[in-house]
Amino acid sequence: MGKNKRVLLHCCCAPDSTVPLTRLLEEGYQVVCAFYGSNIHPEEEYRWRLEDMKKVASEKGVRLLVPSYQPAKWLQHCGKLPEEKEGGARCGACFSLQLLAAARCAMEENCGLLCTTLTISPHKDPLLLRRIGEAVAGKKSLIWLDRIWRKNGGFAESVREGHRMGLRRQTYCGCVFSRKEDEAG
């Protein structure tokens, strides 16, 4: 299979990965998943999300790469914007870190394409993700596979698929800042 049929799918979480992974496989791509979790707080939340991601990868029969968990490094990069609300500049910095880690995995796995599950969320800006994804992919000589997974009922389908698989859908994106927002109501 050619390099341009091998896609590295950056997976933000298990429930959100179900639909993108299924659709890419149905389209004939050879998919390798990467779960970056240094943004996830606390560590027990990270471990729970990783176990669910392993369950999805196993069911779909795909390789799952897991870059090392380095929350202090994430906080050093993204924690400079603690007052930013979800969706603000801090999220863009976080997306960049996540996609850079995924791009490194793509290069290690000889994938020519880079994609993310983040666009399945109705809370994420697909234009921002495209801009960041194209920039990261370009720096690493990869092609950005631009998909907005929430289209055509993708988000609702991911909720149903997550229930079917027994995956817990989290109530916050993962970072310490979004957790505080979530707890504040």
N, C-alpha and C positions, 0 to 999 in steps of 0.2 A: 504494500500500500504506500502510495506517495506521501511525502512529507506534508502536502497540503490537504490530506485527508485525516491527518493525525491532529487532534485538537486537545489542548490542555484546557480543561474546564475548571476555572477557579470556583470553588464551592464555599459559599459563606456559611451555610448550615445545611443539615440533612433535608428538612422539609422543602426548602427552596431549591434544592438540587434535583428533586425527583423529576419534574417536568423537563427541565433543560437536558438532563442526562438521557431520559427516554427519547426525546425528540431528536437529539443528535445521533443516537444509536440508530433510530429508525431511518434517518437520512443517510446512513452508511458511513458515518465518521467512526474512526477508531478513537475512542475517548480515554484520556487519562485525567483523573481528578486530582486536584490539590486543595487541601483544607488548611487555610491559614487561620490561626486562632490567637495570635498574640494580642489582639484587640479585645479578647473575651475575658470578662471579669465576673466573678472570682474564678480561681483555677478549677474549682469543682464544677462550675458551669462549663468551662472549656472541656473538661474531661467527659461530661455528659454529652455535649454536642459532638465531640469526636467519636464517641461510641455509636451514636446514631448515624453519623456519617459513614462509619465503617459498615454498618448494617446496610445502608443504601448501596454502597460500592460493591459489597458482597452479593447482594441480590441481583444487581445489574451485571456482575461479572467484569468489573473494571478495576484497574489499578488505582490505588489511592496513595498519594504522596502527602506527607505531613511535615512541613517545615517546622523546625524546633520552636517550642513555646517560649517566647521572649517578651513578656508583658512590660518589663522595665524599658526595653528598647522602644516598644510601641509608645509607651507613656512619654518617653523623652522626645519622641518625634511629634506626637499628636496632643500631648498634654499641655502644650503652650496656649491652647485655646479652650480653657475649661468652661468659659461662660457661653460658648457657642451653643446654640440649640441644635438638635438633631436636624441634619440636612444642611448645616452651615459649612464653613471653611474646614472645621476639624474633620468632617466626614470626607471631604475631598482629599485631605492629607492621609487619612486612613485608607481610602480606596487605593491611593497611589502605592502605599506600602504593601497592601494585599496583592495588587496586580503585579508589582515588581517581584514579589516572592513567587507568584504563579509563573511569571515569565522566565525566571531562573529555572523553575521546574520544567517548563516547556523545552528549554534549551537542553537540559539534561536528558530529557526523554525523546529528543529529536522530533518534537512536534513543530509544525510550521504555523499553526493557528493558535490563537489565544482568545478565550471567551470567559464570561462570568455569569454566575447565577443571580447576581445582585439585581438585575433588571426585572426579576419576577415580582419584587416587592413594589407595592403601590406607594411606598414611602421613599423610594430612591429615584433620583433624577437621571433618566436614561441619557440625556444629552451630556451631562457632566461625566457619566461613566463612559460614554463613547469617546469624549475628548481625552480623558485620562487613559483609557484603554488603547486608543490609537497612538498616543504619545509613548506609552510604555512599550507597546508592541514594536513600534518603529525603532526605538532605541536598541532593541534586541533582535532586529531583523526578522520579526514575526509579522504575521498578518492578523489584524484584529477582526474577529468574527462578530460582527455587530448584530445582536439579537435583543429584542425587547420581549422577554419571555412571558410577561403578564398579559400580552395581547391574546385575543381569541380565547379568553377564559383560562389562561394559564395559571393565574394566581389561585382561582377557585379549584382548579384541577389539582394544584399542589397541596391544597388543604385536604382534599379528599384522599389523595394518595398518601399523604402523611398519616392520616387517620388509619388507612388500611394497613400501613406498615407499623403502626404503633409508635410513631415518632411524636415527641412532644414539641409543640410549636411554642417557641419562646415569646415573651412579651416585650423584649427590648433587643436592640441590634447586637449588643454584646459588651460594649465598652462601659467602663465605670461611670462615665458621664451620662450615657443613655439609661443606665440602670437607675441612677439617681432621679432622672426625669420620670422614669416609669414608676418608681416608688412614690414620688411626689404627687402622682396622679395627673 
